[in-house]
Amino acid sequence: MPDNNPLLGEAPLPRFDAILPEHVEPALRETLALNRIRLAEIAALAEPSFATVVVPLEEMRHRLGCVWSPVAHLNGVLSSDALRAAYNRCLPLLSEYYTDLAQSELLYQAYLRIREREGAVLDAEQRAVLERALRDFRLAGVALDPARKARFKTLMVE
């Protein structure tokens, strides 16, 4: 599909002129599916490190941004009924993905282990990334009981 979907290619800049509403949801779904597979691999690491957890997660965030940012931009400046509908169908998918990511106890524990093991040798920017991520996990309800997590997720998707 990357050959047919300008949102999935490796172009250095978005191909705004080639992006159509029918590209949006399939590109987002494919990217989220690949990210979820990679997340499961990362969460299963026995010895998490900044290089094996934080760096790949940031790369995944970037890849998702390369898919979603052009769509959001187009929706803001050149919206149409079809693009707006595709955009709106994708919002719950993004909310669910980001909430699952932010409430992942396995990733939260990995970040805590990284801080414990590598905190003293990381540079200031790396420590700041780590601390902000830990804060975001807490704010997203990572420590909530399962019922409250589910309710939080429902509210985020709404």
Steps between C-alpha positions, in 0.01 A plus 500: 500500500788752546521525120137608482464690824705820521467499879696175528798575282849603598478844340697758699208745480124438487356464151201721575391508136467120494320447832135407458236436768502128419869482595451625855340216693689212333833678558420572862374146566810347342735727695320433829503124437874502432558718806300261719710205382818692576361611838441139601861417410631797697281427803629140508868597524666339799762774530346830389735787426471851368623375161261204483186664642501878488673543163272256314190654661611844384559362150149353502358834612680666211371245248144549627549876477609464138167333428270711715650851486440548125142380546440739788655784301290428192188475713578842641578680176327310220221311665221327312211284614689183405825606668317617812318165519827305464667724758214455747497120454867495596480710816368213717771270361768748603344560841482127568859444386647784704297406808613136474858618462479739793334241726740218420629370831772303321636811332468700820702236686757501220540877530541467878770235452678718245500792742633275776773338289603776262379823659844600622665458159232656281549856383263777610274469195469124536417533870240764416340271239491221757352716777235651271399154382469376858289805586280436195450137602384612844270770358346247259402276789757223471453424871119488488317174562373324183143632528614862540750457215221376275283799598789740436553343156129531417505867594812563291349335192179702542 
